[in-house]
Amino acid sequence: MEPARLFTDHPASVGETYGEHLAMASGFGLRMIAGGLACLVHGLLPFLFVRTGSAQIAQLHDTMVANRRRKPFPAPMPAVLDFVI
C-alpha cells in the first residue's frame, strides 16, 4: 500500500479530505477531553457540571451519526469472474 493512502483512504471513506478529517477528529477529541474533565470534576463535586457529560455525548452523536453529511459512495466495481478450463 502506498504510504500516502494511509492518510487518505479513511478520510475519503467518510467524504472528507485529510485536512477536513484532521479538523473534525481534533474537534471531537477536544470536546471529549472537555466532557471527560467535566465528568471527573462532577464526580468530586456533584453539584457542578450536572449535565455537561451527557450533553457532550448527545452533541457528538448528533454531529457524527445523526446529521453527518457524507458524499455518496462510489459505485462498486463489477465482479470479474475468471475461469481456467
FIROGU-131543 format. One record per atom (N, C-alpha, C, O): residue number from 1; x, y, z; residue in one letter. Coordinates in Angstrom, 3 decimals. Example, Ala and Ser with C-alpha at 12.3 -4.5 7.8 and 13.67 -1.06 7.14 Angstrom:
2
+-----+----------+----------+----------+------+
!  nr !       px !       py !       pz ! rest !
+-----+----------+----------+----------+------+
!   1 !   13.190 !   -5.690 !    7.800 !    A !
!   1 !   12.300 !   -4.500 !    7.800 !    A !
!   1 !   13.200 !   -3.300 !    7.800 !    A !
!   1 !   14.236 !   -3.319 !    8.465 !    A !
!   2 !   12.850 !   -2.250 !    7.080 !    S !
!   2 !   13.670 !   -1.060 !    7.140 !    S !
!   2 !   12.900 !    0.030 !    7.870 !    S !
!   2 !   13.409 !    1.138 !    8.039 !    S !
+-----+----------+----------+----------+------+
This chain:
85
+-----+----------+----------+----------+------+
!  nr !       px !       py !       pz ! rest !
+-----+----------+----------+----------+------+
!   1 !    0.848 !   -1.172 !    0.000 !    M !
!   1 !    0.000 !    0.000 !    0.000 !    M !
!   1 !    0.899 !    1.243 !    0.000 !    M !
!   1 !    1.915 !    1.297 !    0.692 !    M !
!   2 !    0.502 !    2.215 !   -0.779 !    E !
!   2 !    1.251 !    3.476 !   -0.825 !    E !
!   2 !    1.157 !    4.186 !    0.519 !    E !
!   2 !    0.088 !    4.203 !    1.130 !    E !
!   3 !    2.247 !    4.767 !    0.988 !    P !
!   3 !    2.198 !    5.488 !    2.272 !    P !
!   3 !    1.161 !    6.608 !    2.279 !    P !
!   3 !    0.507 !    6.826 !    3.299 !    P !
!   4 !    0.998 !    7.317 !    1.176 !    A !
!   4 !    0.030 !    8.421 !    1.143 !    A !
!   4 !   -1.390 !    7.925 !    1.367 !    A !
!   4 !   -2.205 !    8.631 !    1.959 !    A !
!   5 !   -1.695 !    6.719 !    0.900 !    R !
!   5 !   -3.050 !    6.188 !    1.063 !    R !
!   5 !   -3.374 !    5.912 !    2.523 !    R !
!   5 !   -4.546 !    5.898 !    2.899 !    R !
!   6 !   -2.369 !    5.693 !    3.344 !    L !
!   6 !   -2.612 !    5.515 !    4.775 !    L !
!   6 !   -3.282 !    6.749 !    5.373 !    L !
!   6 !   -4.017 !    6.652 !    6.356 !    L !
!   7 !   -3.021 !    7.906 !    4.771 !    F !
!   7 !   -3.559 !    9.165 !    5.270 !    F !
!   7 !   -4.827 !    9.605 !    4.554 !    F !
!   7 !   -5.514 !   10.511 !    5.027 !    F !
!   8 !   -5.152 !    8.988 !    3.427 !    T !
!   8 !   -6.276 !    9.476 !    2.628 !    T !
!   8 !   -7.434 !    8.498 !    2.487 !    T !
!   8 !   -8.562 !    8.931 !    2.248 !    T !
!   9 !   -7.201 !    7.210 !    2.624 !    D !
!   9 !   -8.268 !    6.234 !    2.394 !    D !
!   9 !   -9.430 !    6.390 !    3.375 !    D !
!   9 !  -10.582 !    6.495 !    2.953 !    D !
!  10 !   -9.145 !    6.407 !    4.661 !    H !
!  10 !  -10.246 !    6.528 !    5.631 !    H !
!  10 !  -10.960 !    7.872 !    5.512 !    H !
!  10 !  -12.190 !    7.888 !    5.462 !    H !
!  11 !  -10.245 !    9.007 !    5.464 !    P !
!  11 !  -10.975 !   10.266 !    5.292 !    P !
!  11 !  -11.871 !   10.259 !    4.041 !    P !
!  11 !  -12.994 !   10.761 !    4.077 !    P !
!  12 !  -11.376 !    9.696 !    2.954 !    A !
!  12 !  -12.193 !    9.627 !    1.737 !    A !
!  12 !  -13.426 !    8.765 !    1.949 !    A !
!  12 !  -14.477 !    9.040 !    1.369 !    A !
!  13 !  -13.317 !    7.720 !    2.776 !    S !
!  13 !  -14.455 !    6.834 !    3.007 !    S !
!  13 !  -15.589 !    7.522 !    3.761 !    S !
!  13 !  -16.731 !    7.063 !    3.718 !    S !
!  14 !  -15.284 !    8.612 !    4.448 !    V !
!  14 !  -16.328 !    9.381 !    5.131 !    V !
!  14 !  -16.570 !   10.723 !    4.451 !    V !
!  14 !  -17.182 !   11.622 !    5.029 !    V !
!  15 !  -16.084 !   10.850 !    3.217 !    G !
!  15 !  -16.364 !   12.040 !    2.424 !    G !
!  15 !  -15.591 !   13.272 !    2.827 !    G !
!  15 !  -16.092 !   14.388 !    2.687 !    G !
!  16 !  -14.372 !   13.096 !    3.326 !    E !
!  16 !  -13.565 !   14.233 !    3.760 !    E !
!  16 !  -12.166 !   14.148 !    3.165 !    E !
!  16 !  -11.694 !   13.071 !    2.801 !    E !
!  17 !  -11.518 !   15.292 !    3.075 !    T !
!  17 !  -10.102 !   15.312 !    2.735 !    T !
!  17 !   -9.317 !   15.043 !    4.013 !    T !
!  17 !   -9.888 !   14.993 !    5.103 !    T !
!  18 !   -8.015 !   14.872 !    3.875 !    Y !
!  18 !   -7.185 !   14.660 !    5.062 !    Y !
!  18 !   -7.310 !   15.846 !    6.022 !    Y !
!  18 !   -7.476 !   15.649 !    7.226 !    Y !
!  19 !   -7.232 !   17.065 !    5.505 !    G !
!  19 !   -7.322 !   18.263 !    6.350 !    G !
!  19 !   -8.673 !   18.384 !    7.032 !    G !
!  19 !   -8.746 !   18.719 !    8.215 !    G !
!  20 !   -9.753 !   18.111 !    6.287 !    E !
!  20 !  -11.087 !   18.163 !    6.886 !    E !
!  20 !  -11.225 !   17.121 !    7.998 !    E !
!  20 !  -11.800 !   17.387 !    9.053 !    E !
!  21 !  -10.685 !   15.931 !    7.735 !    H !
!  21 !  -10.775 !   14.868 !    8.721 !    H !
!  21 !   -9.941 !   15.203 !    9.962 !    H !
!  21 !  -10.362 !   14.934 !   11.087 !    H !
!  22 !   -8.771 !   15.783 !    9.755 !    L !
!  22 !   -7.931 !   16.209 !   10.874 !    L !
!  22 !   -8.679 !   17.218 !   11.742 !    L !
!  22 !   -8.672 !   17.113 !   12.969 !    L !
!  23 !   -9.321 !   18.190 !   11.106 !    A !
!  23 !  -10.059 !   19.207 !   11.860 !    A !
!  23 !  -11.239 !   18.598 !   12.615 !    A !
!  23 !  -11.450 !   18.906 !   13.788 !    A !
!  24 !  -12.009 !   17.735 !   11.946 !    M !
!  24 !  -13.168 !   17.115 !   12.597 !    M !
!  24 !  -12.736 !   16.222 !   13.762 !    M !
!  24 !  -13.283 !   16.323 !   14.860 !    M !
!  25 !  -11.762 !   15.353 !   13.524 !    A !
!  25 !  -11.316 !   14.426 !   14.565 !    A !
!  25 !  -10.702 !   15.181 !   15.740 !    A !
!  25 !  -10.915 !   14.808 !   16.894 !    A !
!  26 !   -9.949 !   16.230 !   15.460 !    S !
!  26 !   -9.360 !   17.024 !   16.536 !    S !
!  26 !  -10.438 !   17.717 !   17.359 !    S !
!  26 !  -10.359 !   17.763 !   18.586 !    S !
!  27 !  -11.442 !   18.254 !   16.678 !    G !
!  27 !  -12.553 !   18.901 !   17.385 !    G !
!  27 !  -13.300 !   17.919 !   18.268 !    G !
!  27 !  -13.654 !   18.235 !   19.404 !    G !
!  28 !  -13.541 !   16.709 !   17.734 !    F !
!  28 !  -14.211 !   15.685 !   18.532 !    F !
!  28 !  -13.357 !   15.314 !   19.739 !    F !
!  28 !  -13.869 !   15.187 !   20.851 !    F !
!  29 !  -12.064 !   15.142 !   19.520 !    G !
!  29 !  -11.174 !   14.765 !   20.616 !    G !
!  29 !  -11.146 !   15.807 !   21.716 !    G !
!  29 !  -11.203 !   15.466 !   22.898 !    G !
!  30 !  -11.060 !   17.075 !   21.338 !    L !
!  30 !  -11.042 !   18.143 !   22.341 !    L !
!  30 !  -12.355 !   18.207 !   23.115 !    L !
!  30 !  -12.359 !   18.437 !   24.324 !    L !
!  31 !  -13.470 !   18.002 !   22.411 !    R !
!  31 !  -14.770 !   18.017 !   23.093 !    R !
!  31 !  -14.900 !   16.827 !   24.041 !    R !
!  31 !  -15.486 !   16.949 !   25.116 !    R !
!  32 !  -14.354 !   15.677 !   23.645 !    M !
!  32 !  -14.397 !   14.512 !   24.537 !    M !
!  32 !  -13.526 !   14.731 !   25.771 !    M !
!  32 !  -13.905 !   14.344 !   26.877 !    M !
!  33 !  -12.360 !   15.349 !   25.583 !    I !
!  33 !  -11.491 !   15.654 !   26.725 !    I !
!  33 !  -12.193 !   16.617 !   27.678 !    I !
!  33 !  -12.188 !   16.411 !   28.892 !    I !
!  34 !  -12.798 !   17.674 !   27.123 !    A !
!  34 !  -13.503 !   18.654 !   27.963 !    A !
!  34 !  -14.654 !   17.987 !   28.711 !    A !
!  34 !  -14.843 !   18.229 !   29.903 !    A !
!  35 !  -15.422 !   17.148 !   28.018 !    G !
!  35 !  -16.526 !   16.445 !   28.684 !    G !
!  35 !  -16.028 !   15.487 !   29.750 !    G !
!  35 !  -16.641 !   15.358 !   30.810 !    G !
!  36 !  -14.908 !   14.807 !   29.472 !    G !
!  36 !  -14.333 !   13.887 !   30.453 !    G !
!  36 !  -13.839 !   14.604 !   31.686 !    G !
!  36 !  -14.037 !   14.133 !   32.806 !    G !
!  37 !  -13.194 !   15.743 !   31.487 !    L !
!  37 !  -12.741 !   16.531 !   32.638 !    L !
!  37 !  -13.921 !   17.026 !   33.462 !    L !
!  37 !  -13.876 !   17.028 !   34.693 !    L !
!  38 !  -14.981 !   17.448 !   32.767 !    A !
!  38 !  -16.180 !   17.883 !   33.491 !    A !
!  38 !  -16.757 !   16.735 !   34.305 !    A !
!  38 !  -17.219 !   16.944 !   35.427 !    A !
!  39 !  -16.737 !   15.512 !   33.748 !    C !
!  39 !  -17.236 !   14.348 !   34.490 !    C !
!  39 !  -16.382 !   14.056 !   35.716 !    C !
!  39 !  -16.909 !   13.704 !   36.771 !    C !
!  40 !  -15.064 !   14.199 !   35.582 !    L !
!  40 !  -14.188 !   13.976 !   36.731 !    L !
!  40 !  -14.458 !   14.987 !   37.841 !    L !
!  40 !  -14.519 !   14.629 !   39.017 !    L !
!  41 !  -14.618 !   16.254 !   37.455 !    V !
!  41 !  -14.931 !   17.286 !   38.450 !    V !
!  41 !  -16.293 !   17.001 !   39.067 !    V !
!  41 !  -16.468 !   17.135 !   40.278 !    V !
!  42 !  -17.254 !   16.608 !   38.242 !    H !
!  42 !  -18.598 !   16.289 !   38.749 !    H !
!  42 !  -18.552 !   15.142 !   39.755 !    H !
!  42 !  -19.312 !   15.134 !   40.724 !    H !
!  43 !  -17.666 !   14.175 !   39.528 !    G !
!  43 !  -17.531 !   13.070 !   40.482 !    G !
!  43 !  -17.088 !   13.554 !   41.855 !    G !
!  43 !  -17.535 !   13.033 !   42.877 !    G !
!  44 !  -16.214 !   14.545 !   41.878 !    L !
!  44 !  -15.733 !   15.094 !   43.152 !    L !
!  44 !  -16.713 !   16.093 !   43.753 !    L !
!  44 !  -16.926 !   16.123 !   44.965 !    L !
!  45 !  -17.298 !   16.899 !   42.896 !    L !
!  45 !  -18.214 !   17.959 !   43.326 !    L !
!  45 !  -19.527 !   17.786 !   42.558 !    L !
!  45 !  -19.718 !   18.435 !   41.529 !    L !
!  46 !  -20.418 !   16.942 !   43.025 !    P !
!  46 !  -21.597 !   16.546 !   42.257 !    P !
!  46 !  -22.563 !   17.675 !   41.900 !    P !
!  46 !  -23.443 !   17.487 !   41.060 !    P !
!  47 !  -22.412 !   18.824 !   42.514 !    F !
!  47 !  -23.282 !   19.950 !   42.211 !    F !
!  47 !  -22.797 !   20.736 !   40.990 !    F !
!  47 !  -23.497 !   21.624 !   40.505 !    F !
!  48 !  -21.590 !   20.405 !   40.490 !    L !
!  48 !  -21.059 !   21.064 !   39.298 !    L !
!  48 !  -21.191 !   20.145 !   38.076 !    L !
!  48 !  -21.147 !   18.922 !   38.202 !    L !
!  49 !  -21.352 !   20.743 !   36.915 !    F !
!  49 !  -21.369 !   20.025 !   35.631 !    F !
!  49 !  -22.355 !   18.857 !   35.633 !    F !
!  49 !  -22.025 !   17.750 !   35.206 !    F !
!  50 !  -23.557 !   19.116 !   36.116 !    V !
!  50 !  -24.566 !   18.063 !   36.280 !    V !
!  50 !  -24.960 !   17.445 !   34.938 !    V !
!  50 !  -25.192 !   16.238 !   34.864 !    V !
!  51 !  -25.038 !   18.246 !   33.886 !    R !
!  51 !  -25.473 !   17.734 !   32.579 !    R !
!  51 !  -24.397 !   17.832 !   31.496 !    R !
!  51 !  -24.661 !   17.486 !   30.345 !    R !
!  52 !  -23.229 !   18.279 !   31.827 !    T !
!  52 !  -22.205 !   18.546 !   30.817 !    T !
!  52 !  -21.768 !   17.287 !   30.070 !    T !
!  52 !  -21.691 !   17.300 !   28.841 !    T !
!  53 !  -21.486 !   16.218 !   30.779 !    G !
!  53 !  -21.022 !   14.984 !   30.128 !    G !
!  53 !  -22.052 !   14.431 !   29.171 !    G !
!  53 !  -21.727 !   14.110 !   28.027 !    G !
!  54 !  -23.300 !   14.313 !   29.625 !    S !
!  54 !  -24.343 !   13.766 !   28.755 !    S !
!  54 !  -24.646 !   14.706 !   27.594 !    S !
!  54 !  -24.963 !   14.249 !   26.496 !    S !
!  55 !  -24.551 !   16.012 !   27.825 !    A !
!  55 !  -24.779 !   16.964 !   26.737 !    A !
!  55 !  -23.692 !   16.830 !   25.664 !    A !
!  55 !  -23.991 !   16.899 !   24.471 !    A !
!  56 !  -22.440 !   16.640 !   26.076 !    Q !
!  56 !  -21.350 !   16.453 !   25.113 !    Q !
!  56 !  -21.584 !   15.196 !   24.280 !    Q !
!  56 !  -21.423 !   15.209 !   23.060 !    Q !
!  57 !  -21.966 !   14.113 !   24.951 !    I !
!  57 !  -22.210 !   12.856 !   24.236 !    I !
!  57 !  -23.339 !   13.036 !   23.227 !    I !
!  57 !  -23.227 !   12.586 !   22.087 !    I !
!  58 !  -24.413 !   13.681 !   23.632 !    A !
!  58 !  -25.547 !   13.892 !   22.728 !    A !
!  58 !  -25.144 !   14.748 !   21.532 !    A !
!  58 !  -25.524 !   14.446 !   20.401 !    A !
!  59 !  -24.380 !   15.812 !   21.767 !    Q !
!  59 !  -23.952 !   16.682 !   20.669 !    Q !
!  59 !  -22.998 !   15.959 !   19.729 !    Q !
!  59 !  -23.109 !   16.096 !   18.511 !    Q !
!  60 !  -22.068 !   15.197 !   20.278 !    L !
!  60 !  -21.134 !   14.455 !   19.430 !    L !
!  60 !  -21.865 !   13.394 !   18.613 !    L !
!  60 !  -21.569 !   13.215 !   17.431 !    L !
!  61 !  -22.804 !   12.696 !   19.218 !    H !
!  61 !  -23.591 !   11.700 !   18.481 !    H !
!  61 !  -24.381 !   12.369 !   17.367 !    H !
!  61 !  -24.437 !   11.864 !   16.246 !    H !
!  62 !  -24.988 !   13.499 !   17.677 !    D !
!  62 !  -25.769 !   14.214 !   16.673 !    D !
!  62 !  -24.900 !   14.617 !   15.491 !    D !
!  62 !  -25.313 !   14.485 !   14.339 !    D !
!  63 !  -23.703 !   15.106 !   15.773 !    T !
!  63 !  -22.803 !   15.539 !   14.703 !    T !
!  63 !  -22.236 !   14.356 !   13.924 !    T !
!  63 !  -22.160 !   14.399 !   12.696 !    T !
!  64 !  -21.843 !   13.310 !   14.627 !    M !
!  64 !  -21.152 !   12.201 !   13.979 !    M !
!  64 !  -22.092 !   11.211 !   13.304 !    M !
!  64 !  -21.772 !   10.684 !   12.238 !    M !
!  65 !  -23.233 !   10.954 !   13.905 !    V !
!  65 !  -24.097 !    9.884 !   13.418 !    V !
!  65 !  -25.391 !   10.419 !   12.810 !    V !
!  65 !  -25.700 !   10.130 !   11.654 !    V !
!  66 !  -26.130 !   11.179 !   13.564 !    A !
!  66 !  -27.474 !   11.551 !   13.140 !    A !
!  66 !  -27.494 !   12.532 !   11.968 !    A !
!  66 !  -28.303 !   12.377 !   11.054 !    A !
!  67 !  -26.632 !   13.521 !   11.982 !    N !
!  67 !  -26.688 !   14.565 !   10.950 !    N !
!  67 !  -25.420 !   14.665 !   10.118 !    N !
!  67 !  -25.104 !   15.736 !    9.599 !    N !
!  68 !  -24.703 !   13.583 !    9.986 !    R !
!  68 !  -23.455 !   13.593 !    9.225 !    R !
!  68 !  -23.760 !   13.749 !    7.744 !    R !
!  68 !  -24.576 !   13.012 !    7.190 !    R !
!  69 !  -23.105 !   14.705 !    7.109 !    R !
!  69 !  -23.238 !   14.870 !    5.662 !    R !
!  69 !  -22.121 !   14.081 !    5.005 !    R !
!  69 !  -20.944 !   14.386 !    5.193 !    R !
!  70 !  -22.481 !   13.090 !    4.254 !    R !
!  70 !  -21.486 !   12.266 !    3.585 !    R !
!  70 !  -21.647 !   12.379 !    2.085 !    R !
!  70 !  -22.750 !   12.536 !    1.561 !    R !
!  71 !  -20.534 !   12.296 !    1.421 !    K !
!  71 !  -20.579 !   12.208 !   -0.032 !    K !
!  71 !  -21.034 !   10.799 !   -0.380 !    K !
!  71 !  -20.752 !    9.854 !    0.356 !    K !
!  72 !  -21.737 !   10.655 !   -1.500 !    P !
!  72 !  -22.161 !    9.303 !   -1.864 !    P !
!  72 !  -20.959 !    8.412 !   -2.142 !    P !
!  72 !  -19.944 !    8.858 !   -2.677 !    P !
!  73 !  -21.095 !    7.150 !   -1.768 !    F !
!  73 !  -20.038 !    6.190 !   -2.048 !    F !
!  73 !  -19.960 !    5.956 !   -3.542 !    F !
!  73 !  -20.986 !    5.955 !   -4.222 !    F !
!  74 !  -18.755 !    5.756 !   -4.066 !    P !
!  74 !  -18.649 !    5.451 !   -5.489 !    P !
!  74 !  -19.309 !    4.107 !   -5.778 !    P !
!  74 !  -19.381 !    3.231 !   -4.917 !    P !
!  75 !  -19.785 !    3.969 !   -7.004 !    A !
!  75 !  -20.430 !    2.711 !   -7.398 !    A !
!  75 !  -19.427 !    1.575 !   -7.283 !    A !
!  75 !  -18.263 !    1.729 !   -7.654 !    A !
!  76 !  -19.874 !    0.433 !   -6.769 !    P !
!  76 !  -18.942 !   -0.686 !   -6.651 !    P !
!  76 !  -18.520 !   -1.196 !   -8.023 !    P !
!  76 !  -19.284 !   -1.159 !   -8.988 !    P !
!  77 !  -17.301 !   -1.665 !   -8.078 !    M !
!  77 !  -16.807 !   -2.212 !   -9.337 !    M !
!  77 !  -17.475 !   -3.559 !   -9.559 !    M !
!  77 !  -17.669 !   -4.323 !   -8.613 !    M !
!  78 !  -17.832 !   -3.857 !  -10.820 !    P !
!  78 !  -18.458 !   -5.151 !  -11.063 !    P !
!  78 !  -17.486 !   -6.296 !  -10.809 !    P !
!  78 !  -16.284 !   -6.192 !  -11.055 !    P !
!  79 !  -18.040 !   -7.371 !  -10.317 !    A !
!  79 !  -17.211 !   -8.550 !  -10.047 !    A !
!  79 !  -16.766 !   -9.154 !  -11.371 !    A !
!  79 !  -17.538 !   -9.240 !  -12.326 !    A !
!  80 !  -15.536 !   -9.559 !  -11.405 !    V !
!  80 !  -14.988 !  -10.197 !  -12.606 !    V !
!  80 !  -14.678 !  -11.638 !  -12.255 !    V !
!  80 !  -13.908 !  -11.922 !  -11.338 !    V !
!  81 !  -15.289 !  -12.535 !  -12.997 !    L !
!  81 !  -15.034 !  -13.943 !  -12.786 !    L !
!  81 !  -14.014 !  -14.410 !  -13.821 !    L !
!  81 !  -14.121 !  -14.094 !  -15.006 !    L !
!  82 !  -13.067 !  -15.136 !  -13.371 !    D !
!  82 !  -12.008 !  -15.619 !  -14.266 !    D !
!  82 !  -11.951 !  -17.123 !  -14.127 !    D !
!  82 !  -11.678 !  -17.651 !  -13.048 !    D !
!  83 !  -12.209 !  -17.807 !  -15.225 !    F !
!  83 !  -12.192 !  -19.271 !  -15.221 !    F !
!  83 !  -11.075 !  -19.773 !  -16.091 !    F !
!  83 !  -10.783 !  -19.201 !  -17.141 !    F !
!  84 !  -10.460 !  -20.827 !  -15.659 !    V !
!  84 !   -9.452 !  -21.511 !  -16.470 !    V !
!  84 !  -10.028 !  -22.882 !  -16.768 !    V !
!  84 !  -10.400 !  -23.630 !  -15.864 !    V !
!  85 !  -10.095 !  -23.195 !  -18.051 !    I !
!  85 !  -10.633 !  -24.514 !  -18.434 !    I !
!  85 !   -9.541 !  -25.333 !  -19.082 !    I !
!  85 !   -9.777 !  -26.473 !  -19.479 !    I !
+-----+----------+----------+----------+------+
